Amino acid sequence: MGPSAIMTAYIARRLIGFGVTLLVAAMVIFYLLDLLPGDPAQFILGINATPDSVARLRLQMGLDAPAYQRFVEWLGGMLRGDFGMSYTQRAPVASLIWDRLGVTLPLALAAMVISILVGLPLGILAARRRGKALDTSIMVLAQTGVAIPNFWFGMLLTLIFAVGLRWLPPGGFTPWGEDSGAALRGLILPSLALALPQASILARVMRTSLVEVAGQDFIRTARAKGLTMDEALWRHGVRNAMLPVLTILGLQFAYLIAGTIVVENVFYLPGLGRLIYTAILERDLILVRGATIILIIAVTSTMLLTDIAYAVVDPRLREGSRT
Amino acid sequence: MSLLDVRDLVVRFGDVVAVNSIDLTLDSGERLGIIGESGSGKTLTALAITDLLPEGATRAGRISIDGAPTPTTERAMARLRGKRIGMVFQEPMTALNPLMRINDQIAEAINLNCLHASAQIDTPQLLAEVGLEQKHGDRYAHQLSGGQRQRAMIAMALASQPDILIADEPTSALDLITQRKVLSLIVEICARRRMALLFISHDLKAVAQVCSRVAVMHKGRIVETGSVSNVLGAPKEDYTRRLIAASRFDVSTHQQHSVGAPLLEVEGLTRDYRQRNAFLLAGKPLRAVDNVHFTIGTGEVLALVGPSGCGKTTLAKIIVGLDTATAGSVRFAGQSYRGRDLPKALRRDISLVFQDPFSSFDPRLTIGNSLAEPLHLETGLDRAQTPARLAEAVSAVGLDPAMLDRYPHEFSGGQRQRLAIARALVTRPRLLVLDEPVSALDVSVRGEVLDLLARLRAQFGLTYLIISHDLDMVAAMADRVLVMQAGKIVEEGRPSAIFSQPQHQLTQDLVAARLPELG
C-alpha cells in the first residue's frame, strides 16, 4: 500500500470514529434532557393551564410518541437542517444558533490563533534560553496568565483600552452585515481575554516539550552534521516537540468554546454561550439540545482535525495498529 | 603533524572529573580504538573532541585538527565538525529524526557542506556505498531494521566526506550477524576513503578486528596505549589484563551435569499475531512461532539462539505465562498449559530474568519491595518469613541483605542484574528463563554474572532456558543449543558440535559472524 493510500485509510478510520462519536453524543443528550423533570408543554402553557390543554399541546408537539421515535425524528430533522422550534423565542432553533455562531465562532477562532501566535514562539524562545533570565520571565508571565481568570482580565482590558484609551468599544456587538469593521473591533478585547490563559498553557507545554527533545539523540546527530544547537532545534526539534502541543491544542478548543460563555457575558456579546445560558434558565429544552449538539460538532471536528494533523506530522501514526 | 591532536583534555561535571588529562593523537588513515567499561569516560572523550558534550559538562585542554586549534565559537565549531568529522552513534533508532525521511536527513548533511566539498556527492551514491537500496531512502527510521538504520547513520556521517570518523559503540545495539556486517562496512569505507577512525567500544574483539592502535581507558584516564597486538596480546597494565580475561567467557564452575527427567515439554507450539491492514480488515497472520517442539530435562541448560525477530522472546513469554499460544501446548511438571492459563501454583516454579536490569526495576520501589512481589504467589507463606526469604535470595547472588532498603538507581548494572536474578530466585523456582541475561552488561561484569548463574545451578539444581544471540556466551554456558529462524527450530545439538560443524545456513552465518578470540 502506498503512502497516500495509508493516509486515506487513516482519515477514513477517523471519519468513522467521528460519526460514531456524534451519534453517541446525540443519544446521550436526547435521553438526558428527556429524563429531566418538568414537562415542556406544561411549562409553555403556565401553571394555570387545564390538564386538557396541556394534553393537547403534548400531542401537537409529538411528546406522546415513544422516546426512540422522537429521537429518530429529531436526528432526521437535524440532517435536513431542522432543529425544531424554540418555544420561548418562537423562532426556529437553527436560525437562532446560526445568528449566534457568527459571534462565537470568530471569537473562539481568533482566540485560538492569538494563543498560537503568542504562546508557541514564547515557548520556543524560553526553551532555547533555558535557565536564563528571559526563560524565567516568560515562565513567570505564563504562570500569571494561567492564574488570572479571563473575566477579570477582560474587565482589565476594558478599563485600559475602552474606558481609558477609548480605542475599542467596551462591549456590545455590531452585526457583521451592518459594519464588519465595527464587528471585528468588538471582538478584539474578548478574544484577547479568552486567549491569555490558552497562550500561557501553550507556551509552557511547548517549552517543556522542546527542552525534552533538545536532549534527544537525533538533535546530537543534527549537531554532528554541522548544525549549531539553535539550528538543530529549529530544523529537527520544533516539529518533534509539536506532537504534545497538538494534543493540547485540540483540547483547548473545547475550553475556548466553554470560555466564551463567561467572556460573552462580560463583554455583552450576543453569542452562543449567552443563548445557551438563557435557554437553560428558561427551560427551553429544544434550544438547549440544538445548541449543545452544535457545540459537540465543533469540538469533535477539532479533535478530528487534530488527529489528521498528528498523522501529517508523524509518519509512525499513519500506520495505526501496526507497531 | 597529526590529523587530530588532543592534549591534556579534561571533562568535568561540576566538581566531578569524568575525563582526566587525556592525550590522544590520530594520524590520517589510522584506526584507533578506545576501550573501557561504561563510565570510564570514553564516550565523553569523543563528545568533548567534537564539542557535543551534554549540558552541565565543561571541558579544558587543547584539541587541534591539522595543527590548527578547533574554533571557540559555536557556529564555526559546528561547521568544522560537519565538514571534517563524521559521527556514528550507538542507538540508530533514537539517533535518527523519526519524522524525516532518510533521504532528507542525508541530503541535509550534504547541503550543509556542499559549499566546502571539492567533489560532488549525492544521496543515491551514499546509499549505495553503505549497502542500502534506493527505496530505503524514502523510508522513515521506524520502517528500517536496526542494521539498515545504522547504515543510514553511516551514510549521513560520510556525506561531508570527512577525514575522521568517530564511531561510538556502533554495533552494540545490533544482533551478531548484523554487527559483523556493519563492522566490515566501517573498515572497508575507512580503507577506501583513507579516512581516520576513532572507534569506541567495550567489545575488545571488535576493536581487535577493526583497529590498528588501541587506548585503554579506566576511570577517566588512559592507562595503556599502543598497537593492538601489543596491548591486547601482551598487556602491561593489570587493568587491561583483567579486561581481556573478562572478555573470554571462562565460566569457572562449568562442568558436565547429569540431566534428569523432562521438566518442560513444548509440543507443537504456534503463535500467530493477527495483523490488521489500514482498513482494519484481517490480514494474513504473522506467525511468530511455528510448530516448535522441544524438551528441557531437569538440571539442564538449554540455549535458544537466533537473530532478532526470530520468535525466541515470544516463545519464552508463552513458557512463563505472559502470552498464549495459538496452537500446541507446554507441559511443565506434568501439567499442561497454553500460556496465560499457567496455573498459579506453577507460576512460582518458573521465573524470568530480563535483558535490561535498568528498566526492569520500578525506580520508586525499594529493592526489597521489588523482590518481595513474587512471594504473593506462595499462598501459604507467613508474612513474617518474607525478610528471611529475601535475605536468602540476596545472599545467594552474593550481595548483602542490608542493600534491600535501597533504590535501583543506587546500584551498578552488574549489581542490578544480580538483584534481578535474586528476584527470580525468591520463590525458589525450578526453571529460570533468562532473556539475554548479560548482553546489556559491560564485558567486565558479564563473566561474574555467568559465574553466578553456573554456581546457582550447581547449588540449587536449577534448570535454565537461556535466550541469546551471543554464541560465545552460549558455548560457555549451555548443555544443548536450539537454533531458531523465522519461528522454527532449524538445528539442535551440543554447542561444541553445532559450532564446529554447523549444518543449517543460519547457523553457519552465525558461526561465521563470530569475531576471532583475542591473542
Interface residues (C-beta under 8 A of the other chain):
Chain A: M1 A5 I6 A9 Y10 A12 R13 G215 Q216 D217 F218 R220 T221 A222 R223 A224 K225 G226 L227 T228 M229 E231 R235 H236 R239 N240 V313 D314 P315 R316 E319 G320 S321 R322
Chain B: T50 L52 P54 E55 E74 R75 A78 R79 R81 G82 K83 I85 G86 M87 F89 E91 T94 A95 L96 N97 P98 L99 M100 E108 A109 L112 N113 Y140 H142 M153 M156 A157 A159 S160 Q275 R276 N277 A278 F279 L280
